[in-house]
Amino acid sequence: MNEELIFCPLGGSGEIGMNMNLFAYGNPDNRKWIIVDIGVTFADDAIPGVDLIYPDPGFIVDKKDQLLGIVLTHAHEDHIGAIAHIWPKLKCKIFATPFTSVLISEKFKEKKIDVTGYLEIVKLNSIVDLSPFKIEFVTLTHSILEPNGLKIETPVGNILHTGDWKCDPDPLTGDNMNSKRLKEIGKEGVLTMICDSTNVFSAGRAGSELDVRKNMLKIMETLKKRIIITSFASNVARMESAFYCAEKTGRQIALVGRSMHRIYKAARQCGYLQNVIEPLDARDAKNISREKIVYLCTGSQGEPMGAMNRISNYTHPDVFVERGDAVIFSSKIIPGNEKKLYKLHNQLVREGIEVISEDSEFIHVSGHPNREDLKDMYDWIKPRSVIPVHGEHRHMIEHINFAKEMQVPYPVRVENGDIVRIYPGDKPEVYDKAPSGRLYVDGSISVEEDAQSIKERKNLSTNGLIEATLVITPNGNIHNKPLLTFRGLPIYEKDEFTFNLEEEIEKTAKTFSLNNKKQESNLIDALKITCRKYTKEKLGKRPYTNINLVRI
């Protein structure tokens, strides 16, 4: 009997986003696996042309015959966003609560994949039997509907995987946190708690959606002109607050942005948002006077294609903003987005539009646990060991220190790819490493981090392009001059630059026998070096260079 209980994160440990966690039980030759969450992260400007990044699933794809299913804790993109990219390689069961199921079904529809035979909708606070695992969904509170912690029962003990959560006494939409059941799970005994680390540096409590609603209403009662609220579309409680405040201030409301409509529709389909006023079509809202309308928009992070950015640039077809109006940014400024977001704020303020954000007013609360919330969870669960996830390295190291303060005997620090043996042994420990990495969604294709397409595009974005076409006659001479094309190069004296580069190319070509086809690749390499060297000397750039030889 050499059964082992294993935990391995492939994403989300050492970073915020891209969560993907594996659990396994059995002897090393015959383990059964489950995946908890399968998310994305968003690329920045350093990777041109790429929006989404997700964990490399190769390690678990190799074991797909032993894979029992994918279990989803909630519907945020950093927990479900990669499912339509990865699932086709696994073809396994998917388990999710109703709201999450609606949103992932849409993802598969967009890719024309039918998963109806694989998707199992799980009732809130119910149990899924995936022997040797018994998985209980425990309702928590977060910044989206139906967030779940998972009690993972195994033959050798229990694991609590918290997912994303906070302690919100008044979540407004959806059920309250099932703290009663969490306390019972703690009494049953928990070998290891896998726990959210995002706000471990934040003192006190995360705060409640009810407090945000009260303050938002107070602010909106003072505003006399058009109001635009921008928020994360996935925060249905915040959406309901916008509807509530619009009604209380005698205004109508319109939703702007595809994500906002998608989440509204999914929430209604699952029985939420039943008692709110009916939203107007944004096209019809143009006929409503300024002091009688509220717009709820996407683009709270200053995304270039988000509705808020297009409104501020006066390029949105349906929503117009003018002096005296107010924009409420009811969201957190995500680290890394400061530059584009403050640019957007400045643009609005310059036009005489009032900007209200978390910098100046209490109009946002986080969906993750601050230290007092974490203390509650530790007091309820009393785990034997803790594995912090969902954080950068600095968050996870601080979480380890916090766990020690909370008298947890065996906190374990991990990063993506670490394989932790939870059982057997006196304490959990990292004992092996799984291959892990990132895949970029490049267009509709998934490519590796060091893919040639990514390298070439980075080079193009930094250094520009030169393309040279040489037409070679049957007797081995260059016909006329080389045809040159430049893109993205700071050339001011184009005629002079072109003339001198043509001379350099012809000089290099004369050192080769153009009749000898075997020398063609050597000639192309030499011409690339010539073009780059010349451009570096003249412009300080080493461009991506393409050489075409055409024989006539």
Secondary structure as GFF3:
##gff-version 3
##sequence-region A 1 552
A	DSSP	beta_strand	4	11	.	.	.	ID=ss1
A	DSSP	beta_strand	13	14	.	.	.	ID=ss2
A	DSSP	beta_strand	20	26	.	.	.	ID=ss3
A	DSSP	beta_strand	32	38	.	.	.	ID=ss4
A	DSSP	beta_strand	41	42	.	.	.	ID=ss5
A	DSSP	beta_strand	50	55	.	.	.	ID=ss6
A	DSSP	alpha_helix	58	61	.	.	.	ID=ss7
A	DSSP	three_ten_helix	64	66	.	.	.	ID=ss8
A	DSSP	beta_strand	67	71	.	.	.	ID=ss9
A	DSSP	alpha_helix	77	80	.	.	.	ID=ss10
A	DSSP	alpha_helix	83	86	.	.	.	ID=ss11
A	DSSP	three_ten_helix	87	89	.	.	.	ID=ss12
A	DSSP	beta_strand	94	96	.	.	.	ID=ss13
A	DSSP	alpha_helix	98	110	.	.	.	ID=ss14
A	DSSP	beta_strand	119	121	.	.	.	ID=ss15
A	DSSP	beta_strand	127	130	.	.	.	ID=ss16
A	DSSP	beta_strand	133	139	.	.	.	ID=ss17
A	DSSP	beta_strand	148	154	.	.	.	ID=ss18
A	DSSP	beta_strand	157	161	.	.	.	ID=ss19
A	DSSP	alpha_helix	179	188	.	.	.	ID=ss20
A	DSSP	beta_strand	192	196	.	.	.	ID=ss21
A	DSSP	alpha_helix	209	222	.	.	.	ID=ss22
A	DSSP	beta_strand	227	230	.	.	.	ID=ss23
A	DSSP	alpha_helix	236	248	.	.	.	ID=ss24
A	DSSP	beta_strand	252	256	.	.	.	ID=ss25
A	DSSP	alpha_helix	258	269	.	.	.	ID=ss26
A	DSSP	alpha_helix	282	285	.	.	.	ID=ss27
A	DSSP	three_ten_helix	290	292	.	.	.	ID=ss28
A	DSSP	beta_strand	293	297	.	.	.	ID=ss29
A	DSSP	alpha_helix	307	312	.	.	.	ID=ss30
A	DSSP	beta_strand	326	329	.	.	.	ID=ss31
A	DSSP	alpha_helix	338	350	.	.	.	ID=ss32
A	DSSP	beta_strand	354	356	.	.	.	ID=ss33
A	DSSP	alpha_helix	371	381	.	.	.	ID=ss34
A	DSSP	beta_strand	385	389	.	.	.	ID=ss35
A	DSSP	beta_strand	391	392	.	.	.	ID=ss36
A	DSSP	alpha_helix	393	405	.	.	.	ID=ss37
A	DSSP	beta_strand	410	411	.	.	.	ID=ss38
A	DSSP	beta_strand	418	423	.	.	.	ID=ss39
A	DSSP	beta_strand	429	433	.	.	.	ID=ss40
A	DSSP	beta_strand	438	442	.	.	.	ID=ss41
A	DSSP	beta_strand	445	448	.	.	.	ID=ss42
A	DSSP	alpha_helix	452	463	.	.	.	ID=ss43
A	DSSP	beta_strand	465	472	.	.	.	ID=ss44
A	DSSP	beta_strand	483	487	.	.	.	ID=ss45
A	DSSP	alpha_helix	494	510	.	.	.	ID=ss46
A	DSSP	three_ten_helix	517	519	.	.	.	ID=ss47
A	DSSP	alpha_helix	520	539	.	.	.	ID=ss48
A	DSSP	beta_strand	544	551	.	.	.	ID=ss49
###
